[in-house]
């Protein structure tokens, strides 16, 4: 069942991403050769009689693509009319085609989070402590249920996700909690986490938890979806920034094998956890694709902006070579991350 969930979850996230590219290409009247889910050899394909686009499912359930005419310049695909090629469309049309792969991922995640709020109720995102375990450092230091966390080590926090992020960055260090007590008094309390080892896994525990009280209703669910989408987007931004500043190591990243293990864990927790995981991965995929690096949609958008600034097209062969190099570097990173995921299994 974990394998089935894994394929369905990745398939849904990739489908939504490629659907964004596809629909905006069609809106701009750009020819689309193929809309594919998965990579490798085709195991199923369909082309409507008299249609122009082939729809396919491929053997390896990782990734997908939307093959668009003129995406790599006007030097190929001679049989396609010039006005049906992406490279000959306006700046805004090309930008929309490139951006709305990620854009659809964000919209998809928002809808899923809204559904969670409607069907299962919404937990407040406010950084308020819902429980303090007496046998752990937070209780001994003076933190209490109902305390609102304002900052950690001087870094302001506005959601519980912010709290988790800062604690994870400082997981083996003392943290200064700036909290507002229920009586309105503001205090700074230093908490040193307790080292806990279980099943050869080392963890650092503060002994606090969030409130699990759920609210229901359309407006509450809408607010939850907005706040949670913003929070997950911020988390992705902080993760990428920390990769460059050293706060997060490449060894901390997870690839397909790591995601597979997470899917198995979330599946045991129930449907709500699976839906949340799909939303989380959808925002991840969307955000990563907008990073302005070669081989990503963000890299292509960057070239498009440069073209707009200098007032002339960039040599498509040069751009294609840069994207190809970026793609191979991405594959190397994926292999490295997957190797680390496998090592974690043992």
N, C-alpha and C positions, 0 to 999 in steps of 0.2 A: 504493500500500500504506500510506503514511503516513496518508492520509485515512481509510482503512478502520480502521487501528489507533486513530486519534484518536476516531472514532465509537464503536468497541467499548469503548475504555478509559473514556471519559466516560460512555457508556451503562451500563457495569458499575458504576461508582462511584455514579451517580445511582440506578440500580435498587436497589442495596443500601440506600441512604439511604431511599428512599421505601418500600421493603419493610419497614423497621423501623417507620415510621409506620403502615403498613397493618396489619401483623400485630398490633401492640399496640392499634390501633383495633378490630380484629376480636375480640381477646381481651376487650376492655371492652364488646363488643356495641354498638359505635358504627357507624352506617350510613356506608358509604363509597360515594360516587357514582362516582368515577372514579380509576383508577390509571394515570397517564400517564408515559411516558418521552419526553422532548423537549418542545419548545414549538411554538406555531403551529398550522397546519392539520393535522387528522388524516389520516394516510396508511394507517392500519390500526386497526381497533377490533373488539373481541369482547366479547359479553355472553352468558353462559350462559343458556340457556332457563330462565326462572323465577328467575334470579339477580338480585342487586341492584347489583352493581358492574360498570362498564364498564372494560375493559382496552384501552389504546390506545397507539400509537406515533405521534408527531407529527413534522412535517417538519423542524424545526430541532433538531439533535442537541445542544442545550445545555440542561441542566436537566431538570426534570420536576416532577410534583406528585401529591399524593394528596388528592383533594377529599373532605373529611370533613364530615358533617352537624353543624351546631352549632358549627363551629370559630370562627365570628365572632359567636356569641350565639344566643339563642333567639327572635329577632325575625323570623327567616326560615324557609323550608322547612316550611311548615305541614303538608304531607302526611306528614312524618316524625314518628313517635311521639316524645314528649318524652324517654322513657327511652333512645332510640337516638341522642340528640344528645350530642356531646362536652361541651358547656357544662354539661350536667346530671349529668355523672359526678363522682366524687370527686376530690379534689386529687391523690391518688397516681395514679389512672388517667390523668388529663389530663397529669400530669407525665411518666409513662412513655410516653405517645403522642408527646409533644413531644421527649423526650430521646432515644428509641431510634432516631431517624433517624441522628443522629450516633453513637449507641452501636453501631449495626450497622456503620457505617463503621470504627470502631475495631476491632471484632471481625473484620471482613473483612480489614483490614490485617494484623492479628496472624496470621490463618490463612495469608495469602499469604507473610508473612515466614517462618513456620514451614515452609511448603512449600519455599521457597528453601533454607532450612537443610538440609532432608532430601534434596532432589534435587541441590543444587549444592555443599553444604558451607557451613559458617559461618566467616566471618572474625571474629577476635576484635575486640570493640569497645573494648578497652583502649587508652588513649592512648600506645602504645609505638611509637617510631620504627622503621620497618622498613628504611629506606634513606636514605642521605645522599649527594647528588651532589657530587663533589669540586669542580666548577667554580662552585658557588653559595655564598652567604654562610653558610648553616648549618654547612657543613663547616669553613670558615675560622674561624668563631666558636667551634667546639669541640663541636658536637653530634655524637653518634655513633649508629650502629645499636644498638638495644637500650635506648636511653635511654627512661625512662618520664617523660612530661610530667605534672607535678603542678599547675602553674599557668602562666597567661600574663598578664603585667602584673598579677599579684596576684589574678587570677580563677581559682579552682580549676576544674579540668577532670577529668571522670571517664570520658569516652568520646572516641573520635576525632572524632565529630561535634561535640563541644564545642570541640575544637582547631580544626577547620575554621571554626566560627562565629566564634571570637575572632580568628583570623587574617584572616578576611574583613572583620571590623569595623575592623581595624587594617592593612588591606592595603598602605597606602603609608607605614607608620610603623615605627619600630624597636619590637621586641617583646622583653620580658624573659621568657625561658624558664626556669622553675624545673623542673629535671629531677633524677631519681634515676638515677645511673649503675648499671651492672650490679654494681659492687662495693659498692653501698649508699650511696655518697657522694652528697649532695645539693648541687647547684650552681645558681647563677643565671647564665644566659648571655644576653647581649643580641645580637639578630640584626636587622640592617637588610636588608629585602628588596631584591632586584635588580630594577630596572625592565626589563621585556622588551616590545618592540613587534613584533608580527607580524600581517601582513594588516590593518593599520590598527586593531588591537586592542591596548590597553595592559594588561599584567598585571604583578603584583609577585610574584616567586618567591623562596621561602626555600630551596628545595632539599631538602626532606624528604618522605618518603612513609611510608605505613603498611605494616605487614606484610601480605602477601597469602596467608599460610599458612592453609589451610582445615582445619577439623575436621569430622568427621561423626558422626552418632548422634542418637538420639531426644532424649536429655536435652540435648545440646549445641545442637540445633536449637531446642528449647523455650526454653533460656536466651537464645539469639540473638534469637528472636522477642520475648521479654519486654524485653530490653535495648534492642533497636532500636526497638520501639514507644514505649518511654519516651523514648528519645533524640529521635525525630522529634516527639513531643508537646512535649518541652521546646524544640525548635527553633522550633516554631510559636508557643509562648508567648513566646519571646525576640523573635521577629520582630514579633509584634503589639505587645509592650511597646516595642520600639525604634521602631515607627511613631509612638508617642505621645511618646517621649523624644527623638526626632530621630536616633537611631542608624541608622535605615533610612528612606529617602525613599519616598514614593509612586511616584516614578519607577523604583524598583527592583522594583516588583511586576510580575507577568506575568498576562495574561489568556488568552483562548482562542488567540490567534495565537501568543503565547509558548509556550503548552503544546503547540501543534501542532508548533512547531520542535523542542521537547524530545523529543516523541514520535518524530520523524524520526531524531534523533540516537540515542536509546535503541534504536530498532528495528534500527539497524545493528549495535549491540553485542550483540544476541541476545535470546533469550526471557527469560533471567534478568533482564536490565536492564528489559525491559518489565514483568515481574511486579513488580519493585521499584518502578517508576514508578507502577503502579496502587496499590500499598500506600501510597506517599508521598502521592499525590493523595487517596486515601481518607481519610487522617488529616487532610490539609489541609481537605477539605470538611467533615469532622466537626467539627474544631476551630472553623473559621470560623462554622459554623452555631450554635455554642454561645456565641458572643460576645453579651453582653446588649445588643444594639442593635436598634432597630425593623426589622422585615421578616425578621429571623433567628429561628430556633427559640429561641435564647437570649433574644431580646427577648420572645417570648411566654411563656417560662418565667419571666422577670422579672416580667411583669404577673401571672402566676399566683401567684407568691410574694407580691407586694404585696397581691393579693386575699386571700390566706390570712392575712396580717398584720393587715390592717384589718378583716377579718371580713365583707366584703360585696363583691359583684361590681363591677368597674370598668365604667363605661358602655361597652358594646361599640362604639358609634358613635365615641366618642372614641378608644378603643384602635385601631379600624380605621383612623381618619384618621391616627394617628401611624404605624402600620405602612405605610400608603400613602405618606406623605411619606418615610419611611425607604427604601421600595422605589425611589422615583424618584431619591433621592440615590445609592442603590446603582447604578442604571442609569447615572447621570452618571459615577460613579467607573469603572464598567466601560468606558464609552466612552473615557474619558481614558486608562485603562491600555491598552486595545486600540490607541489611536492611537499611544502610545509604543512598543508592540510592533511596529507597522508601520514606524515610523521607524527602529527598530533593524535592519530588513531591508535598509536602503539605506546 
